[in-house]
Amino acid sequence: MGNVIVITGGGRGIGAATARLAAERDYAVCVNYRHHQMAAQAVVDAITQVGARAIAVAADVAVEQDVIHLFETVDQRLGTVTALVNNAGILEQQMRVEHMDAARLHRVLATNVVGSFLCAREAVKRMSTKHGGNGGAIVNVSSVAARLGSPGEYVDYAASKGAIDTLTLGLAKEVAEAGIRVNAVRPGFIDTEIHASGGEPHRLERIKAAVPMQRGGQAIEVARAVLWLLSTEASYTTGTLIDVAGGK
Ligand code: NAP
């Protein structure tokens, strides 16, 4: 059986770049999406046109039944998952903490934290040698925001990524004996549509001078780190956080 990868939020941005690179590296690819079906289907079409296997599956990672359905669909259509990229993530309008309401906090934490936990749970159930699986690898997409804090923009988002770092450290130790490696990438400022969600589509232009390399990153530069962490090249690497942030 070949490698089967689930990439949450795989239709756009970093997830889409990861999906395309995974296909080049001989994974059968599940492109999960929440709203943008056409974007996810375009990634699937690009992959299948070069002869690789891919499917698009709708699921809101914050909804437990959706996540269960996502992994059951992968079982049936691609085979047992061997790699998970917990990439789906959101941020909301830039504001200070003193203006954030509970509904916003719940939304951000539900997708970024609860969603990553639920997907990790379903992957571990299938990968763990203690449950009869053959092992696997998980990469969580965190952010340098976890250590910078994102003051004045989205401290809630930054805190959610702090939780992802801790999930990575804890889960890596929990499942190391079960043949599963768990790592994270922490991107810096990457050129995707996520910045528009914060109300500033051209955010990178404003802040790139604060990056030692004097530029924002591209999604493919993050995808390459993700695919390395998933590969056997990283066979002794677990519980590690890799910054992909131009020195920021
Ligand atoms: P993006 O272009 O806005 O894409 C986000 C993706 O997540 C979309 O495919 C979206 O699906 C999906 N998504 C959002 N909520 C979801 C949910 N509840 N269930 C399933 N899918 C959901 O963002 P990006 O910049 O590529 O970000 C990808 C990851 O990298 C995120 O975790 C983000 O926090 C992290 N990151 C990004 C940067 C950056 O500068 N761009 C920096 C550090 C970390 P739909 O297309 O269906 O909406």
py3Dmol code that shows the C-alpha trace and the ligand (Angstrom):
import py3Dmol

protein = """\
ATOM      1  CA  MET A   1       0.000   0.000   0.000  1.00  0.00           C
ATOM      2  CA  GLY A   2       1.236   3.498  -0.802  1.00  0.00           C
ATOM      3  CA  ASN A   3       1.285   6.612   1.294  1.00  0.00           C
ATOM      4  CA  VAL A   4      -2.036   8.349   1.913  1.00  0.00           C
ATOM      5  CA  ILE A   5      -2.095  11.935   3.134  1.00  0.00           C
ATOM      6  CA  VAL A   6      -4.910  14.032   4.582  1.00  0.00           C
ATOM      7  CA  ILE A   7      -4.350  17.794   4.324  1.00  0.00           C
ATOM      8  CA  THR A   8      -6.928  19.885   6.123  1.00  0.00           C
ATOM      9  CA  GLY A   9      -7.650  23.161   4.359  1.00  0.00           C
ATOM     10  CA  GLY A  10      -5.867  21.785   1.300  1.00  0.00           C
ATOM     11  CA  GLY A  11      -7.694  23.832  -1.308  1.00  0.00           C
ATOM     12  CA  ARG A  12      -5.916  27.148  -0.830  1.00  0.00           C
ATOM     13  CA  GLY A  13      -2.659  28.701   0.367  1.00  0.00           C
ATOM     14  CA  ILE A  14      -0.129  26.576   2.237  1.00  0.00           C
ATOM     15  CA  GLY A  15      -2.435  23.551   2.183  1.00  0.00           C
ATOM     16  CA  ALA A  16      -2.793  23.635  -1.606  1.00  0.00           C
ATOM     17  CA  ALA A  17       0.974  23.918  -2.116  1.00  0.00           C
ATOM     18  CA  THR A  18       1.439  20.991   0.275  1.00  0.00           C
ATOM     19  CA  ALA A  19      -1.152  18.914  -1.572  1.00  0.00           C
ATOM     20  CA  ARG A  20       0.526  19.453  -4.938  1.00  0.00           C
ATOM     21  CA  LEU A  21       3.993  18.680  -3.562  1.00  0.00           C
ATOM     22  CA  ALA A  22       2.708  15.567  -1.769  1.00  0.00           C
ATOM     23  CA  ALA A  23       1.320  14.272  -5.063  1.00  0.00           C
ATOM     24  CA  GLU A  24       4.740  14.801  -6.675  1.00  0.00           C
ATOM     25  CA  ARG A  25       6.180  12.707  -3.844  1.00  0.00           C
ATOM     26  CA  ASP A  26       3.793   9.808  -4.620  1.00  0.00           C
ATOM     27  CA  TYR A  27       1.163  10.317  -1.943  1.00  0.00           C
ATOM     28  CA  ALA A  28      -2.504   9.708  -2.657  1.00  0.00           C
ATOM     29  CA  VAL A  29      -3.955  13.020  -1.480  1.00  0.00           C
ATOM     30  CA  CYS A  30      -7.137  13.965   0.370  1.00  0.00           C
ATOM     31  CA  VAL A  31      -7.767  17.692  -0.054  1.00  0.00           C
ATOM     32  CA  ASN A  32     -10.111  18.737   2.746  1.00  0.00           C
ATOM     33  CA  TYR A  33     -11.974  22.021   2.497  1.00  0.00           C
ATOM     34  CA  ARG A  34     -14.720  23.808   4.380  1.00  0.00           C
ATOM     35  CA  HIS A  35     -16.371  26.340   2.000  1.00  0.00           C
ATOM     36  CA  HIS A  36     -14.300  26.689  -1.179  1.00  0.00           C
ATOM     37  CA  GLN A  37     -15.238  23.529  -3.096  1.00  0.00           C
ATOM     38  CA  MET A  38     -14.048  24.890  -6.454  1.00  0.00           C
ATOM     39  CA  ALA A  39     -10.587  25.716  -5.122  1.00  0.00           C
ATOM     40  CA  ALA A  40     -10.239  22.237  -3.626  1.00  0.00           C
ATOM     41  CA  GLN A  41     -11.464  20.617  -6.831  1.00  0.00           C
ATOM     42  CA  ALA A  42      -8.929  22.635  -8.859  1.00  0.00           C
ATOM     43  CA  VAL A  43      -6.114  21.205  -6.708  1.00  0.00           C
ATOM     44  CA  VAL A  44      -7.515  17.701  -7.162  1.00  0.00           C
ATOM     45  CA  ASP A  45      -7.817  18.194 -10.919  1.00  0.00           C
ATOM     46  CA  ALA A  46      -4.207  19.420 -11.179  1.00  0.00           C
ATOM     47  CA  ILE A  47      -3.042  16.329  -9.304  1.00  0.00           C
ATOM     48  CA  THR A  48      -5.122  13.785 -11.198  1.00  0.00           C
ATOM     49  CA  GLN A  49      -4.143  15.294 -14.558  1.00  0.00           C
ATOM     50  CA  VAL A  50      -0.548  14.199 -13.926  1.00  0.00           C
ATOM     51  CA  GLY A  51      -1.670  10.687 -13.047  1.00  0.00           C
ATOM     52  CA  ALA A  52      -1.699  10.814  -9.237  1.00  0.00           C
ATOM     53  CA  ARG A  53      -4.657  10.021  -6.963  1.00  0.00           C
ATOM     54  CA  ALA A  54      -6.576  12.758  -5.157  1.00  0.00           C
ATOM     55  CA  ILE A  55     -10.024  13.440  -3.741  1.00  0.00           C
ATOM     56  CA  ALA A  56     -11.670  16.557  -2.311  1.00  0.00           C
ATOM     57  CA  VAL A  57     -13.709  16.061   0.870  1.00  0.00           C
ATOM     58  CA  ALA A  58     -15.815  18.716   2.595  1.00  0.00           C
ATOM     59  CA  ALA A  59     -15.531  18.825   6.387  1.00  0.00           C
ATOM     60  CA  ASP A  60     -15.467  21.560   8.993  1.00  0.00           C
ATOM     61  CA  VAL A  61     -12.618  20.364  11.227  1.00  0.00           C
ATOM     62  CA  ALA A  62     -14.267  22.018  14.216  1.00  0.00           C
ATOM     63  CA  VAL A  63     -17.257  19.649  13.904  1.00  0.00           C
ATOM     64  CA  GLU A  64     -16.608  16.177  15.316  1.00  0.00           C
ATOM     65  CA  GLN A  65     -18.988  14.312  12.997  1.00  0.00           C
ATOM     66  CA  ASP A  66     -17.458  16.048   9.962  1.00  0.00           C
ATOM     67  CA  VAL A  67     -13.976  14.903  11.001  1.00  0.00           C
ATOM     68  CA  ILE A  68     -15.145  11.322  11.535  1.00  0.00           C
ATOM     69  CA  HIS A  69     -16.766  11.378   8.092  1.00  0.00           C
ATOM     70  CA  LEU A  70     -13.595  12.842   6.542  1.00  0.00           C
ATOM     71  CA  PHE A  71     -11.395  10.000   7.779  1.00  0.00           C
ATOM     72  CA  GLU A  72     -13.982   7.300   6.968  1.00  0.00           C
ATOM     73  CA  THR A  73     -14.153   8.660   3.414  1.00  0.00           C
ATOM     74  CA  VAL A  74     -10.384   8.451   3.136  1.00  0.00           C
ATOM     75  CA  ASP A  75     -10.460   4.848   4.452  1.00  0.00           C
ATOM     76  CA  GLN A  76     -12.936   3.907   1.750  1.00  0.00           C
ATOM     77  CA  ARG A  77     -11.578   5.858  -1.218  1.00  0.00           C
ATOM     78  CA  LEU A  78      -7.792   6.083  -0.741  1.00  0.00           C
ATOM     79  CA  GLY A  79      -6.857   3.564   1.969  1.00  0.00           C
ATOM     80  CA  THR A  80      -5.468   3.910   5.464  1.00  0.00           C
ATOM     81  CA  VAL A  81      -4.023   7.330   6.209  1.00  0.00           C
ATOM     82  CA  THR A  82      -0.238   7.402   6.687  1.00  0.00           C
ATOM     83  CA  ALA A  83       0.260  11.167   6.957  1.00  0.00           C
ATOM     84  CA  LEU A  84      -1.807  14.048   8.346  1.00  0.00           C
ATOM     85  CA  VAL A  85      -1.166  17.760   7.889  1.00  0.00           C
ATOM     86  CA  ASN A  86      -3.217  19.791  10.356  1.00  0.00           C
ATOM     87  CA  ASN A  87      -3.181  22.897   8.193  1.00  0.00           C
ATOM     88  CA  ALA A  88      -6.726  24.348   8.398  1.00  0.00           C
ATOM     89  CA  GLY A  89      -6.614  27.593  10.317  1.00  0.00           C
ATOM     90  CA  ILE A  90      -8.388  30.910  10.616  1.00  0.00           C
ATOM     91  CA  LEU A  91      -7.835  34.370  11.978  1.00  0.00           C
ATOM     92  CA  GLU A  92     -10.299  37.225  12.224  1.00  0.00           C
ATOM     93  CA  GLN A  93     -10.351  41.022  11.967  1.00  0.00           C
ATOM     94  CA  GLN A  94      -7.325  42.657  13.553  1.00  0.00           C
ATOM     95  CA  MET A  95      -8.185  44.059  16.993  1.00  0.00           C
ATOM     96  CA  ARG A  96      -6.882  44.363  20.528  1.00  0.00           C
ATOM     97  CA  VAL A  97      -7.858  41.786  23.157  1.00  0.00           C
ATOM     98  CA  GLU A  98     -10.025  44.314  24.989  1.00  0.00           C
ATOM     99  CA  HIS A  99     -12.451  44.298  22.028  1.00  0.00           C
ATOM    100  CA  MET A 100     -12.703  40.527  21.420  1.00  0.00           C
ATOM    101  CA  ASP A 101     -16.016  38.832  22.215  1.00  0.00           C
ATOM    102  CA  ALA A 102     -16.503  35.231  23.290  1.00  0.00           C
ATOM    103  CA  ALA A 103     -18.049  34.148  19.994  1.00  0.00           C
ATOM    104  CA  ARG A 104     -14.898  35.113  18.115  1.00  0.00           C
ATOM    105  CA  LEU A 105     -12.647  33.376  20.621  1.00  0.00           C
ATOM    106  CA  HIS A 106     -14.705  30.192  20.340  1.00  0.00           C
ATOM    107  CA  ARG A 107     -14.552  30.283  16.522  1.00  0.00           C
ATOM    108  CA  VAL A 108     -10.783  30.720  16.386  1.00  0.00           C
ATOM    109  CA  LEU A 109     -10.059  28.095  19.033  1.00  0.00           C
ATOM    110  CA  ALA A 110     -12.614  25.645  17.588  1.00  0.00           C
ATOM    111  CA  THR A 111     -11.000  25.537  14.149  1.00  0.00           C
ATOM    112  CA  ASN A 112      -7.354  26.009  15.065  1.00  0.00           C
ATOM    113  CA  VAL A 113      -7.165  23.939  18.259  1.00  0.00           C
ATOM    114  CA  VAL A 114     -10.182  21.616  18.557  1.00  0.00           C
ATOM    115  CA  GLY A 115     -10.000  20.827  14.835  1.00  0.00           C
ATOM    116  CA  SER A 116      -6.333  19.852  15.060  1.00  0.00           C
ATOM    117  CA  PHE A 117      -6.996  17.639  18.091  1.00  0.00           C
ATOM    118  CA  LEU A 118      -9.929  15.868  16.415  1.00  0.00           C
ATOM    119  CA  CYS A 119      -7.995  15.184  13.216  1.00  0.00           C
ATOM    120  CA  ALA A 120      -4.960  14.008  15.191  1.00  0.00           C
ATOM    121  CA  ARG A 121      -7.225  11.662  17.149  1.00  0.00           C
ATOM    122  CA  GLU A 122      -8.666  10.067  14.015  1.00  0.00           C
ATOM    123  CA  ALA A 123      -5.192   9.735  12.467  1.00  0.00           C
ATOM    124  CA  VAL A 124      -3.668   8.174  15.596  1.00  0.00           C
ATOM    125  CA  LYS A 125      -6.492   5.612  15.815  1.00  0.00           C
ATOM    126  CA  ARG A 126      -5.566   4.419  12.345  1.00  0.00           C
ATOM    127  CA  MET A 127      -1.756   4.791  12.441  1.00  0.00           C
ATOM    128  CA  SER A 128      -0.931   3.512  15.929  1.00  0.00           C
ATOM    129  CA  THR A 129       0.789   0.141  16.052  1.00  0.00           C
ATOM    130  CA  LYS A 130      -0.992  -0.294  19.392  1.00  0.00           C
ATOM    131  CA  HIS A 131      -4.295  -0.273  17.486  1.00  0.00           C
ATOM    132  CA  GLY A 132      -3.036  -2.591  14.724  1.00  0.00           C
ATOM    133  CA  GLY A 133      -1.804   0.200  12.409  1.00  0.00           C
ATOM    134  CA  ASN A 134       1.512   0.570  10.603  1.00  0.00           C
ATOM    135  CA  GLY A 135       2.633   3.936  12.004  1.00  0.00           C
ATOM    136  CA  GLY A 136       2.664   7.309  10.308  1.00  0.00           C
ATOM    137  CA  ALA A 137       3.531  10.975  10.661  1.00  0.00           C
ATOM    138  CA  ILE A 138       1.645  14.125  11.597  1.00  0.00           C
ATOM    139  CA  VAL A 139       2.680  17.711  10.888  1.00  0.00           C
ATOM    140  CA  ASN A 140       0.819  20.528  12.601  1.00  0.00           C
ATOM    141  CA  VAL A 141       0.897  23.963  10.984  1.00  0.00           C
ATOM    142  CA  SER A 142       1.571  26.353  13.831  1.00  0.00           C
ATOM    143  CA  SER A 143       2.953  29.892  13.406  1.00  0.00           C
ATOM    144  CA  VAL A 144       5.739  32.138  14.648  1.00  0.00           C
ATOM    145  CA  ALA A 145       2.784  34.025  16.146  1.00  0.00           C
ATOM    146  CA  ALA A 146       3.000  31.449  18.966  1.00  0.00           C
ATOM    147  CA  ARG A 147       6.209  33.131  20.164  1.00  0.00           C
ATOM    148  CA  LEU A 148       5.614  36.692  18.860  1.00  0.00           C
ATOM    149  CA  GLY A 149       2.078  37.024  20.323  1.00  0.00           C
ATOM    150  CA  SER A 150       0.613  39.141  17.475  1.00  0.00           C
ATOM    151  CA  PRO A 151      -0.093  42.208  19.667  1.00  0.00           C
ATOM    152  CA  GLY A 152      -2.680  44.616  18.263  1.00  0.00           C
ATOM    153  CA  GLU A 153      -3.610  42.116  15.534  1.00  0.00           C
ATOM    154  CA  TYR A 154      -4.833  38.768  16.858  1.00  0.00           C
ATOM    155  CA  VAL A 155      -3.525  37.547  20.183  1.00  0.00           C
ATOM    156  CA  ASP A 156      -6.312  34.924  20.106  1.00  0.00           C
ATOM    157  CA  TYR A 157      -4.866  33.431  16.929  1.00  0.00           C
ATOM    158  CA  ALA A 158      -1.339  33.531  18.376  1.00  0.00           C
ATOM    159  CA  ALA A 159      -2.562  31.764  21.519  1.00  0.00           C
ATOM    160  CA  SER A 160      -4.238  29.095  19.402  1.00  0.00           C
ATOM    161  CA  LYS A 161      -0.883  28.437  17.758  1.00  0.00           C
ATOM    162  CA  GLY A 162       0.757  28.233  21.186  1.00  0.00           C
ATOM    163  CA  ALA A 163      -1.707  25.428  21.880  1.00  0.00           C
ATOM    164  CA  ILE A 164      -0.679  23.738  18.626  1.00  0.00           C
ATOM    165  CA  ASP A 165       2.959  23.808  19.712  1.00  0.00           C
ATOM    166  CA  THR A 166       1.997  22.150  22.995  1.00  0.00           C
ATOM    167  CA  LEU A 167      -0.179  19.589  21.198  1.00  0.00           C
ATOM    168  CA  THR A 168       2.864  18.770  19.064  1.00  0.00           C
ATOM    169  CA  LEU A 169       5.190  18.317  22.045  1.00  0.00           C
ATOM    170  CA  GLY A 170       2.743  16.266  24.085  1.00  0.00           C
ATOM    171  CA  LEU A 171       1.306  14.062  21.360  1.00  0.00           C
ATOM    172  CA  ALA A 172       4.786  13.327  19.979  1.00  0.00           C
ATOM    173  CA  LYS A 173       5.767  11.822  23.330  1.00  0.00           C
ATOM    174  CA  GLU A 174       2.443  10.002  23.699  1.00  0.00           C
ATOM    175  CA  VAL A 175       2.636   8.161  20.356  1.00  0.00           C
ATOM    176  CA  ALA A 176       6.392   7.805  19.776  1.00  0.00           C
ATOM    177  CA  GLU A 177       6.256   4.158  20.875  1.00  0.00           C
ATOM    178  CA  ALA A 178       3.332   3.541  18.535  1.00  0.00           C
ATOM    179  CA  GLY A 179       5.286   4.322  15.346  1.00  0.00           C
ATOM    180  CA  ILE A 180       3.957   7.853  14.889  1.00  0.00           C
ATOM    181  CA  ARG A 181       6.095  10.993  14.609  1.00  0.00           C
ATOM    182  CA  VAL A 182       4.495  14.369  15.359  1.00  0.00           C
ATOM    183  CA  ASN A 183       6.138  17.661  14.403  1.00  0.00           C
ATOM    184  CA  ALA A 184       5.153  21.218  13.560  1.00  0.00           C
ATOM    185  CA  VAL A 185       6.155  23.918  11.137  1.00  0.00           C
ATOM    186  CA  ARG A 186       5.909  27.516  12.275  1.00  0.00           C
ATOM    187  CA  PRO A 187       5.567  29.735   9.191  1.00  0.00           C
ATOM    188  CA  GLY A 188       6.322  33.433   9.369  1.00  0.00           C
ATOM    189  CA  PHE A 189       4.638  35.878   7.006  1.00  0.00           C
ATOM    190  CA  ILE A 190       3.512  33.834   3.984  1.00  0.00           C
ATOM    191  CA  ASP A 191       1.842  35.216   0.866  1.00  0.00           C
ATOM    192  CA  THR A 192      -1.688  33.728   1.071  1.00  0.00           C
ATOM    193  CA  GLU A 193      -5.265  34.959   1.366  1.00  0.00           C
ATOM    194  CA  ILE A 194      -5.337  34.554   5.163  1.00  0.00           C
ATOM    195  CA  HIS A 195      -4.216  38.171   5.673  1.00  0.00           C
ATOM    196  CA  ALA A 196      -7.399  39.417   3.982  1.00  0.00           C
ATOM    197  CA  SER A 197      -9.377  37.699   6.771  1.00  0.00           C
ATOM    198  CA  GLY A 198      -7.648  40.025   9.204  1.00  0.00           C
ATOM    199  CA  GLY A 199      -8.758  43.029   7.109  1.00  0.00           C
ATOM    200  CA  GLU A 200      -5.328  43.696   5.584  1.00  0.00           C
ATOM    201  CA  PRO A 201      -4.778  41.800   2.306  1.00  0.00           C
ATOM    202  CA  HIS A 202      -1.462  43.573   1.675  1.00  0.00           C
ATOM    203  CA  ARG A 203      -0.116  43.017   5.217  1.00  0.00           C
ATOM    204  CA  LEU A 204       3.133  41.519   3.903  1.00  0.00           C
ATOM    205  CA  GLU A 205       4.062  44.776   2.155  1.00  0.00           C
ATOM    206  CA  ARG A 206       3.743  46.637   5.467  1.00  0.00           C
ATOM    207  CA  ILE A 207       5.717  44.194   7.576  1.00  0.00           C
ATOM    208  CA  LYS A 208       8.273  42.598   5.288  1.00  0.00           C
ATOM    209  CA  ALA A 209      10.975  45.078   6.321  1.00  0.00           C
ATOM    210  CA  ALA A 210      10.798  43.551   9.803  1.00  0.00           C
ATOM    211  CA  VAL A 211      11.828  40.166   8.402  1.00  0.00           C
ATOM    212  CA  PRO A 212      15.608  39.637   8.372  1.00  0.00           C
ATOM    213  CA  MET A 213      15.364  38.235   4.818  1.00  0.00           C
ATOM    214  CA  GLN A 214      13.360  41.355   3.833  1.00  0.00           C
ATOM    215  CA  ARG A 215      10.509  39.446   2.197  1.00  0.00           C
ATOM    216  CA  GLY A 216       7.441  37.366   2.869  1.00  0.00           C
ATOM    217  CA  GLY A 217       7.556  33.641   2.192  1.00  0.00           C
ATOM    218  CA  GLN A 218       5.813  31.567  -0.445  1.00  0.00           C
ATOM    219  CA  ALA A 219       3.485  28.677   0.361  1.00  0.00           C
ATOM    220  CA  ILE A 220       5.756  26.211  -1.426  1.00  0.00           C
ATOM    221  CA  GLU A 221       8.610  27.119   0.936  1.00  0.00           C
ATOM    222  CA  VAL A 222       6.458  25.927   3.853  1.00  0.00           C
ATOM    223  CA  ALA A 223       5.257  22.872   1.931  1.00  0.00           C
ATOM    224  CA  ARG A 224       8.838  21.691   1.421  1.00  0.00           C
ATOM    225  CA  ALA A 225       9.455  21.686   5.179  1.00  0.00           C
ATOM    226  CA  VAL A 226       6.174  19.838   5.775  1.00  0.00           C
ATOM    227  CA  LEU A 227       7.046  17.135   3.238  1.00  0.00           C
ATOM    228  CA  TRP A 228      10.512  16.734   4.722  1.00  0.00           C
ATOM    229  CA  LEU A 229       9.083  16.228   8.206  1.00  0.00           C
ATOM    230  CA  LEU A 230       6.665  13.614   6.847  1.00  0.00           C
ATOM    231  CA  SER A 231       9.368  11.746   4.942  1.00  0.00           C
ATOM    232  CA  THR A 232      11.714   8.985   6.052  1.00  0.00           C
ATOM    233  CA  GLU A 233      14.505  11.587   5.755  1.00  0.00           C
ATOM    234  CA  ALA A 234      13.137  12.824   9.099  1.00  0.00           C
ATOM    235  CA  SER A 235      12.897   9.328  10.620  1.00  0.00           C
ATOM    236  CA  TYR A 236      14.497  10.325  13.973  1.00  0.00           C
ATOM    237  CA  THR A 237      12.724  13.693  14.240  1.00  0.00           C
ATOM    238  CA  THR A 238       9.695  14.008  16.483  1.00  0.00           C
ATOM    239  CA  GLY A 239       8.352  16.659  18.844  1.00  0.00           C
ATOM    240  CA  THR A 240      10.186  19.322  16.837  1.00  0.00           C
ATOM    241  CA  LEU A 241       9.014  22.800  15.804  1.00  0.00           C
ATOM    242  CA  ILE A 242      10.624  24.097  12.595  1.00  0.00           C
ATOM    243  CA  ASP A 243      10.376  27.824  11.914  1.00  0.00           C
ATOM    244  CA  VAL A 244       9.991  28.726   8.224  1.00  0.00           C
ATOM    245  CA  ALA A 245      10.093  32.461   8.685  1.00  0.00           C
ATOM    246  CA  GLY A 246      13.005  34.134   6.917  1.00  0.00           C
ATOM    247  CA  GLY A 247      14.763  34.622  10.236  1.00  0.00           C
ATOM    248  CA  LYS A 248      11.832  36.386  11.956  1.00  0.00           C
TER     249      LYS A 248
END
"""
ligand_1 = """\
48
NAP
P -5.688 30.426 3.758
O -5.089 30.704 2.425
O -6.675 31.376 4.348
O -6.300 28.945 3.726
C -6.900 28.433 4.874
C -7.439 27.055 4.543
O -8.029 26.518 5.746
C -8.537 27.094 3.494
O -8.322 26.012 2.602
C -9.817 26.878 4.303
O -10.830 26.155 3.607
C -9.320 26.021 5.427
N -10.170 26.099 6.607
C -10.423 27.152 7.418
N -11.258 26.802 8.407
C -11.550 25.493 8.209
C -12.354 24.562 8.897
N -13.037 24.905 10.001
N -12.425 23.298 8.425
C -11.739 22.925 7.306
N -10.957 23.767 6.622
C -10.865 25.037 7.064
O -4.550 30.288 4.869
P -2.995 29.883 4.823
O -2.226 31.129 4.977
O -2.702 28.950 3.727
O -2.934 29.142 6.233
C -2.773 27.743 6.365
C -2.241 27.485 7.768
O -0.987 28.149 7.916
C -3.139 28.024 8.877
O -3.149 27.122 9.964
C -2.438 29.311 9.283
O -2.716 29.673 10.609
C -0.997 28.919 9.091
N -0.081 30.051 8.957
C -0.193 30.926 7.916
C 0.695 31.999 7.839
C 0.641 33.002 6.729
O 1.318 34.038 6.818
N -0.113 32.765 5.670
C 1.669 32.159 8.816
C 1.738 31.257 9.862
C 0.857 30.194 9.921
P -11.792 26.892 2.526
O -10.912 27.163 1.344
O -12.855 25.914 2.225
O -12.253 28.158 3.197
"""
view = py3Dmol.view(width=600, height=400)
view.addModel(protein, "pdb")
view.setStyle({"model": 0}, {"cartoon": {"style": "trace"}})
view.addModel(ligand_1, "xyz")
view.setStyle({"model": 1}, {"stick": {}})
view.zoomTo()
view.show()
